[in-house]
Amino acid sequence: MTSHDKGHAAYWRANLRLMAILLAIWFAVSFGAGILFADALNGIRLFGFKLGFFFAQQGAIYVFVGLIFFYAWKMNRIEREHDVDEE
């Protein structure tokens, strides 16, 4: 395996690791907070709404948008680290 192949493999390993972490967060927020733990979270109020309801309707969307921005920021850093950036 050449050094280029090792660098390529390290880049994809970092990319897949980031994707797995972000997908786990996405799952935890959408399915976990919105469905599984909604009854437990409903004892807490946020902006006048029960927290479980808030996550199911609005909070999950905010988290998803935040994950998109975080992914773009982190991938730019990973690309620079592995010298595959476009700049």
N, CA, C and O atoms as a GROMACS GRO file, in nm:
protein
  348
    1MET      N    1   0.085  -0.117   0.000
    1MET     CA    2   0.000   0.000   0.000
    1MET      C    3   0.090   0.124   0.000
    1MET      O    4   0.178   0.136   0.085
    2THR      N    5   0.069   0.213  -0.094
    2THR     CA    6   0.150   0.334  -0.103
    2THR      C    7   0.106   0.436   0.000
    2THR      O    8   0.000   0.422   0.061
    3SER      N    9   0.188   0.539   0.018
    3SER     CA   10   0.152   0.644   0.115
    3SER      C   11   0.026   0.719   0.070
    3SER      O   12  -0.052   0.766   0.153
    4HIS      N   13   0.008   0.730  -0.063
    4HIS     CA   14  -0.114   0.795  -0.115
    4HIS      C   15  -0.238   0.714  -0.076
    4HIS      O   16  -0.340   0.769  -0.035
    5ASP      N   17  -0.227   0.581  -0.090
    5ASP     CA   18  -0.340   0.493  -0.054
    5ASP      C   19  -0.368   0.499   0.095
    5ASP      O   20  -0.484   0.499   0.137
    6LYS      N   21  -0.262   0.506   0.177
    6LYS     CA   22  -0.281   0.516   0.322
    6LYS      C   23  -0.348   0.648   0.358
    6LYS      O   24  -0.436   0.652   0.445
    7GLY      N   25  -0.308   0.756   0.292
    7GLY     CA   26  -0.370   0.886   0.316
    7GLY      C   27  -0.516   0.886   0.275
    7GLY      O   28  -0.601   0.942   0.344
    8HIS      N   29  -0.543   0.823   0.162
    8HIS     CA   30  -0.681   0.813   0.113
    8HIS      C   31  -0.766   0.733   0.211
    8HIS      O   32  -0.879   0.771   0.242
    9ALA      N   33  -0.712   0.622   0.260
    9ALA     CA   34  -0.785   0.538   0.356
    9ALA      C   35  -0.808   0.614   0.487
    9ALA      O   36  -0.915   0.603   0.547
   10ALA      N   37  -0.709   0.690   0.532
   10ALA     CA   38  -0.724   0.767   0.656
   10ALA      C   39  -0.830   0.876   0.639
   10ALA      O   40  -0.907   0.902   0.731
   11TYR      N   41  -0.833   0.938   0.522
   11TYR     CA   42  -0.935   1.040   0.494
   11TYR      C   43  -1.075   0.979   0.502
   11TYR      O   44  -1.163   1.036   0.566
   12TRP      N   45  -1.096   0.865   0.437
   12TRP     CA   46  -1.228   0.804   0.438
   12TRP      C   47  -1.265   0.749   0.575
   12TRP      O   48  -1.382   0.750   0.612
   13ARG      N   49  -1.166   0.701   0.649
   13ARG     CA   50  -1.192   0.654   0.785
   13ARG      C   51  -1.241   0.770   0.871
   13ARG      O   52  -1.336   0.755   0.949
   14ALA      N   53  -1.177   0.887   0.858
   14ALA     CA   54  -1.219   1.006   0.933
   14ALA      C   55  -1.358   1.050   0.890
   14ALA      O   56  -1.441   1.088   0.973
   15ASN      N   57  -1.384   1.045   0.760
   15ASN     CA   58  -1.514   1.085   0.707
   15ASN      C   59  -1.623   0.991   0.759
   15ASN      O   60  -1.727   1.038   0.805
   16LEU      N   61  -1.600   0.860   0.752
   16LEU     CA   62  -1.701   0.765   0.797
   16LEU      C   63  -1.723   0.771   0.948
   16LEU      O   64  -1.834   0.753   0.996
   17ARG      N   65  -1.616   0.798   1.022
   17ARG     CA   66  -1.630   0.812   1.168
   17ARG      C   67  -1.718   0.932   1.201
   17ARG      O   68  -1.808   0.923   1.285
   18LEU      N   69  -1.693   1.044   1.134
   18LEU     CA   70  -1.773   1.165   1.155
   18LEU      C   71  -1.919   1.138   1.120
   18LEU      O   72  -2.010   1.177   1.194
   19MET      N   73  -1.942   1.073   1.006
   19MET     CA   74  -2.078   1.043   0.963
   19MET      C   75  -2.150   0.953   1.064
   19MET      O   76  -2.267   0.975   1.094
   20ALA      N   77  -2.080   0.853   1.117
   20ALA     CA   78  -2.141   0.762   1.215
   20ALA      C   79  -2.180   0.838   1.342
   20ALA      O   80  -2.288   0.816   1.397
   21ILE      N   81  -2.094   0.927   1.388
   21ILE     CA   82  -2.124   1.005   1.508
   21ILE      C   83  -2.244   1.095   1.485
   21ILE      O   84  -2.334   1.101   1.568
   22LEU      N   85  -2.246   1.165   1.372
   22LEU     CA   86  -2.356   1.257   1.344
   22LEU      C   87  -2.487   1.183   1.321
   22LEU      O   88  -2.593   1.231   1.362
   23LEU      N   89  -2.482   1.066   1.257
   23LEU     CA   90  -2.604   0.987   1.240
   23LEU      C   91  -2.656   0.935   1.374
   23LEU      O   92  -2.777   0.926   1.393
   24ALA      N   93  -2.566   0.901   1.465
   24ALA     CA   94  -2.608   0.856   1.598
   24ALA      C   95  -2.677   0.971   1.673
   24ALA      O   96  -2.778   0.950   1.740
   25ILE      N   97  -2.623   1.091   1.661
   25ILE     CA   98  -2.686   1.208   1.723
   25ILE      C   99  -2.823   1.232   1.660
   25ILE      O  100  -2.920   1.258   1.730
   26TRP      N  101  -2.829   1.223   1.528
   26TRP     CA  102  -2.955   1.242   1.456
   26TRP      C  103  -3.059   1.141   1.504
   26TRP      O  104  -3.174   1.178   1.529
   27PHE      N  105  -3.019   1.015   1.518
   27PHE     CA  106  -3.110   0.912   1.565
   27PHE      C  107  -3.156   0.940   1.708
   27PHE      O  108  -3.275   0.931   1.739
   28ALA      N  109  -3.060   0.974   1.794
   28ALA     CA  110  -3.093   0.999   1.935
   28ALA      C  111  -3.191   1.113   1.950
   28ALA      O  112  -3.283   1.107   2.032
   29VAL      N  113  -3.173   1.218   1.871
   29VAL     CA  114  -3.262   1.334   1.882
   29VAL      C  115  -3.398   1.304   1.820
   29VAL      O  116  -3.501   1.330   1.883
   30SER      N  117  -3.400   1.251   1.699
   30SER     CA  118  -3.529   1.232   1.632
   30SER      C  119  -3.609   1.117   1.691
   30SER      O  120  -3.726   1.134   1.725
   31PHE      N  121  -3.548   1.002   1.704
   31PHE     CA  122  -3.621   0.885   1.753
   31PHE      C  123  -3.622   0.881   1.905
   31PHE      O  124  -3.725   0.854   1.966
   32GLY      N  125  -3.508   0.910   1.965
   32GLY     CA  126  -3.498   0.903   2.110
   32GLY      C  127  -3.579   1.010   2.180
   32GLY      O  128  -3.671   0.980   2.255
   33ALA      N  129  -3.544   1.136   2.155
   33ALA     CA  130  -3.611   1.246   2.224
   33ALA      C  131  -3.753   1.268   2.173
   33ALA      O  132  -3.841   1.307   2.249
   34GLY      N  133  -3.776   1.243   2.046
   34GLY     CA  134  -3.908   1.268   1.988
   34GLY      C  135  -4.009   1.158   2.010
   34GLY      O  136  -4.129   1.183   2.007
   35ILE      N  137  -3.960   1.032   2.031
   35ILE     CA  138  -4.052   0.919   2.042
   35ILE      C  139  -4.029   0.839   2.170
   35ILE      O  140  -4.119   0.828   2.254
   36LEU      N  141  -3.910   0.782   2.186
   36LEU     CA  142  -3.884   0.692   2.298
   36LEU      C  143  -3.894   0.759   2.434
   36LEU      O  144  -3.958   0.706   2.525
   37PHE      N  145  -3.831   0.874   2.448
   37PHE     CA  146  -3.826   0.942   2.577
   37PHE      C  147  -3.920   1.062   2.585
   37PHE      O  148  -3.905   1.146   2.673
   38ALA      N  149  -4.015   1.069   2.494
   38ALA     CA  150  -4.105   1.184   2.490
   38ALA      C  151  -4.187   1.197   2.618
   38ALA      O  152  -4.205   1.307   2.670
   39ASP      N  153  -4.236   1.086   2.670
   39ASP     CA  154  -4.315   1.092   2.793
   39ASP      C  155  -4.234   1.144   2.910
   39ASP      O  156  -4.282   1.225   2.989
   40ALA      N  157  -4.109   1.098   2.922
   40ALA     CA  158  -4.022   1.145   3.031
   40ALA      C  159  -3.987   1.292   3.012
   40ALA      O  160  -3.980   1.367   3.110
   41LEU      N  161  -3.964   1.333   2.889
   41LEU     CA  162  -3.926   1.472   2.862
   41LEU      C  163  -4.044   1.568   2.873
   41LEU      O  164  -4.024   1.688   2.891
   42ASN      N  165  -4.164   1.517   2.863
   42ASN     CA  166  -4.282   1.604   2.868
   42ASN      C  167  -4.302   1.670   3.004
   42ASN      O  168  -4.382   1.763   3.016
   43GLY      N  169  -4.231   1.624   3.105
   43GLY     CA  170  -4.238   1.689   3.236
   43GLY      C  171  -4.164   1.821   3.239
   43GLY      O  172  -4.180   1.899   3.333
   44ILE      N  173  -4.083   1.846   3.138
   44ILE     CA  174  -4.005   1.971   3.128
   44ILE      C  175  -4.070   2.057   3.021
   44ILE      O  176  -4.112   2.008   2.916
   45ARG      N  177  -4.078   2.185   3.048
   45ARG     CA  178  -4.137   2.278   2.950
   45ARG      C  179  -4.030   2.368   2.891
   45ARG      O  180  -3.940   2.413   2.961
   46LEU      N  181  -4.040   2.393   2.760
   46LEU     CA  182  -3.948   2.480   2.688
   46LEU      C  183  -4.030   2.569   2.596
   46LEU      O  184  -4.103   2.520   2.510
   47PHE      N  185  -4.019   2.698   2.615
   47PHE     CA  186  -4.098   2.796   2.539
   47PHE      C  187  -4.248   2.769   2.552
   47PHE      O  188  -4.325   2.797   2.460
   48GLY      N  189  -4.290   2.716   2.667
   48GLY     CA  190  -4.431   2.690   2.692
   48GLY      C  191  -4.480   2.556   2.641
   48GLY      O  192  -4.596   2.521   2.662
   49PHE      N  193  -4.394   2.479   2.574
   49PHE     CA  194  -4.433   2.349   2.520
   49PHE      C  195  -4.365   2.238   2.599
   49PHE      O  196  -4.258   2.258   2.656
   50LYS      N  197  -4.429   2.123   2.602
   50LYS     CA  198  -4.366   2.007   2.664
   50LYS      C  199  -4.242   1.972   2.582
   50LYS      O  200  -4.246   1.977   2.459
   51LEU      N  201  -4.131   1.936   2.650
   51LEU     CA  202  -4.004   1.916   2.581
   51LEU      C  203  -4.008   1.801   2.480
   51LEU      O  204  -3.948   1.812   2.373
   52GLY      N  205  -4.078   1.693   2.512
   52GLY     CA  206  -4.090   1.583   2.416
   52GLY      C  207  -4.161   1.626   2.289
   52GLY      O  208  -4.118   1.592   2.179
   53PHE      N  209  -4.268   1.702   2.305
   53PHE     CA  210  -4.341   1.755   2.189
   53PHE      C  211  -4.253   1.852   2.111
   53PHE      O  212  -4.252   1.850   1.988
   54PHE      N  213  -4.179   1.937   2.184
   54PHE     CA  214  -4.092   2.034   2.118
   54PHE      C  215  -3.988   1.964   2.031
   54PHE      O  216  -3.966   2.003   1.917
   55PHE      N  217  -3.922   1.861   2.085
   55PHE     CA  218  -3.822   1.789   2.007
   55PHE      C  219  -3.883   1.720   1.887
   55PHE      O  220  -3.823   1.718   1.779
   56ALA      N  221  -4.002   1.664   1.903
   56ALA     CA  222  -4.066   1.595   1.792
   56ALA      C  223  -4.106   1.692   1.681
   56ALA      O  224  -4.104   1.655   1.564
   57GLN      N  225  -4.141   1.815   1.716
   57GLN     CA  226  -4.191   1.908   1.616
   57GLN      C  227  -4.090   2.012   1.568
   57GLN      O  228  -4.083   2.040   1.449
   58GLN      N  229  -4.012   2.070   1.659
   58GLN     CA  230  -3.924   2.180   1.623
   58GLN      C  231  -3.778   2.152   1.655
   58GLN      O  232  -3.689   2.176   1.573
   59GLY      N  233  -3.752   2.100   1.775
   59GLY     CA  234  -3.616   2.085   1.823
   59GLY      C  235  -3.531   1.996   1.735
   59GLY      O  236  -3.414   2.026   1.712
   60ALA      N  237  -3.589   1.889   1.684
   60ALA     CA  238  -3.514   1.798   1.597
   60ALA      C  239  -3.469   1.871   1.470
   60ALA      O  240  -3.358   1.847   1.421
   61ILE      N  241  -3.552   1.957   1.417
   61ILE     CA  242  -3.516   2.031   1.296
   61ILE      C  243  -3.398   2.123   1.324
   61ILE      O  244  -3.306   2.134   1.243
   62TYR      N  245  -3.401   2.191   1.440
   62TYR     CA  246  -3.289   2.279   1.477
   62TYR      C  247  -3.160   2.200   1.491
   62TYR      O  248  -3.054   2.244   1.446
   63VAL      N  249  -3.169   2.084   1.552
   63VAL     CA  250  -3.050   1.999   1.569
   63VAL      C  251  -2.999   1.953   1.432
   63VAL      O  252  -2.878   1.952   1.410
   64PHE      N  253  -3.088   1.915   1.342
   64PHE     CA  254  -3.047   1.869   1.210
   64PHE      C  255  -2.974   1.979   1.133
   64PHE      O  256  -2.871   1.953   1.071
   65VAL      N  257  -3.026   2.098   1.138
   65VAL     CA  258  -2.960   2.210   1.070
   65VAL      C  259  -2.823   2.236   1.132
   65VAL      O  260  -2.726   2.261   1.061
   66GLY      N  261  -2.816   2.230   1.264
   66GLY     CA  262  -2.687   2.246   1.330
   66GLY      C  263  -2.589   2.137   1.290
   66GLY      O  264  -2.470   2.165   1.272
   67LEU      N  265  -2.636   2.013   1.275
   67LEU     CA  266  -2.549   1.903   1.232
   67LEU      C  267  -2.496   1.925   1.091
   67LEU      O  268  -2.382   1.889   1.062
   68ILE      N  269  -2.577   1.982   1.004
   68ILE     CA  270  -2.533   2.010   0.868
   68ILE      C  271  -2.419   2.111   0.868
   68ILE      O  272  -2.318   2.093   0.801
   69PHE      N  273  -2.436   2.218   0.944
   69PHE     CA  274  -2.330   2.319   0.951
   69PHE      C  275  -2.205   2.262   1.017
   69PHE      O  276  -2.093   2.291   0.972
   70PHE      N  277  -2.221   2.182   1.122
   70PHE     CA  278  -2.106   2.121   1.188
   70PHE      C  279  -2.034   2.026   1.092
   70PHE      O  280  -1.911   2.025   1.088
   71TYR      N  281  -2.109   1.947   1.015
   71TYR     CA  282  -2.048   1.855   0.918
   71TYR      C  283  -1.965   1.930   0.815
   71TYR      O  284  -1.852   1.890   0.786
   72ALA      N  285  -2.019   2.037   0.761
   72ALA     CA  286  -1.945   2.116   0.662
   72ALA      C  287  -1.818   2.174   0.722
   72ALA      O  288  -1.712   2.170   0.659
   73TRP      N  289  -1.827   2.228   0.843
   73TRP     CA  290  -1.709   2.286   0.909
   73TRP      C  291  -1.604   2.179   0.936
   73TRP      O  292  -1.486   2.199   0.908
   74LYS      N  293  -1.648   2.067   0.991
   74LYS     CA  294  -1.554   1.960   1.027
   74LYS      C  295  -1.492   1.895   0.904
   74LYS      O  296  -1.374   1.862   0.905
   75MET      N  297  -1.570   1.878   0.797
   75MET     CA  298  -1.515   1.818   0.675
   75MET      C  299  -1.411   1.910   0.612
   75MET      O  300  -1.313   1.862   0.556
   76ASN      N  301  -1.430   2.040   0.620
   76ASN     CA  302  -1.327   2.132   0.570
   76ASN      C  303  -1.196   2.112   0.645
   76ASN      O  304  -1.089   2.114   0.584
   77ARG      N  305  -1.203   2.092   0.775
   77ARG     CA  306  -1.084   2.067   0.856
   77ARG      C  307  -1.020   1.933   0.821
   77ARG      O  308  -0.898   1.922   0.809
   78ILE      N  309  -1.102   1.831   0.804
   78ILE     CA  310  -1.051   1.698   0.769
   78ILE      C  311  -0.985   1.701   0.631
   78ILE      O  312  -0.879   1.642   0.611
   79GLU      N  313  -1.047   1.769   0.537
   79GLU     CA  314  -0.989   1.779   0.404
   79GLU      C  315  -0.855   1.851   0.405
   79GLU      O  316  -0.763   1.811   0.334
   80ARG      N  317  -0.843   1.957   0.486
   80ARG     CA  318  -0.714   2.027   0.497
   80ARG      C  319  -0.609   1.936   0.561
   80ARG      O  320  -0.494   1.935   0.519
   81GLU      N  321  -0.650   1.860   0.664
   81GLU     CA  322  -0.557   1.768   0.731
   81GLU      C  323  -0.501   1.665   0.635
   81GLU      O  324  -0.383   1.630   0.643
   82HIS      N  325  -0.585   1.616   0.545
   82HIS     CA  326  -0.545   1.509   0.454
   82HIS      C  327  -0.507   1.563   0.315
   82HIS      O  328  -0.490   1.486   0.221
   83ASP      N  329  -0.495   1.693   0.305
   83ASP     CA  330  -0.451   1.760   0.182
   83ASP      C  331  -0.538   1.724   0.060
   83ASP      O  332  -0.486   1.697  -0.048
   84VAL      N  333  -0.668   1.725   0.080
   84VAL     CA  334  -0.761   1.703  -0.031
   84VAL      C  335  -0.858   1.820  -0.047
   84VAL      O  336  -0.961   1.808  -0.113
   85ASP      N  337  -0.824   1.933   0.016
   85ASP     CA  338  -0.913   2.050   0.008
   85ASP      C  339  -0.901   2.115  -0.130
   85ASP      O  340  -0.806   2.091  -0.204
   86GLU      N  341  -0.999   2.196  -0.161
   86GLU     CA  342  -1.006   2.260  -0.293
   86GLU      C  343  -0.936   2.395  -0.297
   86GLU      O  344  -0.927   2.455  -0.404
   87GLU      N  345  -0.888   2.442  -0.185
   87GLU     CA  346  -0.830   2.576  -0.182
   87GLU      C  347  -0.687   2.577  -0.227
   87GLU      O  348  -0.625   2.683  -0.229
   0.00000   0.00000   0.00000
